[in-house]
Amino acid sequence: MRKNIWLFVLATLLLPFCLQAQHSTVQPCAVTAWSPEIFSFYGTRAVVAGKLASLDRNILKHRTWAFVVESKEGAKLTFFEVQPDATVVELSTIKGASLQDLTDQISQTLLQNDKRQCAGRLTKALIESYSQHHDVRKASIQRPANIGNAFQYAVGDSEGDYMKATFILLC
């Protein structure tokens, strides 16, 4: 009985070190890769920008995120991916009358994720697949310092003043 207690104590003490060693080989985004967040706001550009600015999320800790900006005049999805040098972000932008089918696919893909794949990579692959049949613009920009700066790129040439803006924080 005493031997079992000592084995239990030893295992309890060593478990954190084993887990740390196991996670040290996991990519830096692993914690957020399987727990994406989605926030939607309605309002004018200024109102939505204010709501996004008050969100307590630091995009500097993330590798991928996206915005979907919708109005009665159309929709635009902008996917942001930080490049390896960490100072540049590649943008992929899709415009259409509606992007409901794409946003539904993103939601379903994230729900079906079995925690083995990164939410950002899944979303990027989905957008690349979608882009085979739609016009996608690509650009590179300096990495935005915060959500508000990123939103300015996403809303840039969107039409309409009253909108729904959905911020998808991936990994």
PEJOKA-V344850 format. One line per field, one symbol per residue. phi: phi as a letter, one per 20 degrees, with the letter a starting at -180 (. if undefined). psi: psi as a letter, one per 40 degrees, with the letter a starting at -180 (. if undefined). A space follows every 50 residues. Layout:
# PEJOKA-V344850
phi = ???
psi = ???
This chain:
# PEJOKA-V344850
phi = .ffffffffffffeggffffffffeffgegfefdcfcccccdqfgfffgf fffefeceffececbbcddcbfeqcbdcddcfegfmddcedccccafbcg ffffffgffffefemecfgfffffffffffffdcfdedbdcfffebffff ffffehdfeneebdddddeec
psi = ddddddddddddddddddddddedeiideddedefiihhhiiaidddddd dddehghheeeidiiihhhiieeaihhhhhhhideeeihhhhhhiidifd dddddddddddehfeeihddddddddddddedeihhhiihiihididddd ddddecfiiidhihhhhhhc.
